[in-house]
Each structure stands twice: as C-alpha cells, then as structure tokens.
C-alpha cells in the first residue's frame, strides 16, 4: 500500500541517524510496517552495540515473519548477552 511505502521510505534514512533514539524509532516503525523490503537493512541491528537496538531488531524481524530472517534470529540465541537481552526487554 502507498502509505506503507511512504512510511518505509521516510524511515530508512533514519536507520543511519547519529541519534540512537531515532534509529530505535526507525527500527520499531519498520517492524510495524512489516515491509520485507526493510529486511536487509534491519539485520545489522541484531549485532548493534546498543541492547535496545538489538531488541528492537529482534521484534521487527519477528514481525516480518520472513523465512530469510530465521538464521539471523536464531544466531541471537547463541549471543552470550542473550539473557540480558531477554530479561532487559522493555514492557510493551
């Protein structure tokens, strides 16, 4: 739909914003839009230095329900910081 494409086009540049809060908002929004076109742009956030961005990426990629995201998402289970990621999840 046109609204989703427009929203995605506006969110993609924010993934590279210097402000981590803007990157967080963009990752979350792209997950809510559920656009498969954002898949490759979201994957690097699974290994971001910021835990909040890693968590947002897990949520966003899960929302996409894309088989191509499964290997990357399962790699999160091998992350030594996975427990911190799980137990520090924000309440939604």
C-alpha positions in Angstrom: 0.0 0.0 0.0 1.1 3.5 -0.7 1.1 4.7 2.9 3.4 1.8 4.0 5.8 2.5 1.1 5.9 6.2 2.0 6.5 5.4 5.7 9.2 3.0 4.8 10.9 5.5 2.5 10.9 8.0 5.4 12.1 5.6 8.0 15.0 4.0 6.1 17.3 7.1 6.2 16.7 7.3 10.0 18.4 3.9 10.4 21.7 5.8 9.9 20.8 8.8 12.1 23.6 9.7 14.6 20.9 9.7 17.4 20.3 6.2 18.7 16.8 7.2 19.7 16.0 8.0 16.1 17.5 4.7 14.9 15.4 2.9 17.6 12.2 4.6 16.4 13.0 3.7 12.8 13.7 0.0 13.6 10.4 -0.3 15.5 8.4 1.5 12.8 9.8 -0.7 10.1 8.8 -3.7 12.1 5.3 -2.3 12.5 5.1 -1.6 8.7 6.1 -5.2 8.1 7.8 -4.5 4.8 10.0 -7.2 3.6 12.0 -4.6 1.7 13.4 -3.5 5.0 14.8 -6.9 5.9 18.4 -6.4 4.8 18.5 -3.0 6.5 17.3 -4.4 9.8 19.7 -7.4 10.0 22.8 -5.4 11.1 20.9 -4.1 14.2 20.9 -7.7 15.6 24.6 -7.1 16.5 24.4 -3.4 17.3 26.4 -2.3 20.4 23.2 -0.9 21.9 21.0 -3.5 23.6 17.8 -1.5 22.9 18.5 -1.5 19.2 19.3 -5.3 19.2 16.0 -5.9 21.0 14.1 -3.7 18.6 15.6 -5.5 15.6 14.5 -8.9 17.1 11.0 -7.6 17.4 11.0 -6.0 14.0 12.4 -9.1 12.2 10.0 -11.3 14.0 7.1 -9.1 12.9 8.2 -9.5 9.3 7.7 -13.3 9.5 10.3 -13.7 6.8 11.9 -17.1 6.5 15.1 -15.3 5.4 15.4 -13.7 8.9 15.3 -17.1 10.7 19.0 -17.8 10.6 19.9 -14.3 11.8 17.3 -14.5 14.6 18.5 -18.0 15.7 22.0 -16.6 15.9 20.7 -14.3 18.7 20.2 -17.4 20.8 24.0 -18.0 20.6 24.7 -14.5 21.7 26.5 -14.6 25.1 24.4 -11.5 26.0 21.1 -13.1 25.1 20.0 -13.4 28.7 20.5 -9.7 29.2 18.6 -9.0 26.0 15.7 -11.2 27.2 15.5 -10.1 30.8 16.0 -6.4 30.0 13.2 -6.3 27.5 11.1 -3.2 27.9 7.4 -3.7 28.8 5.2 -3.1 25.8 
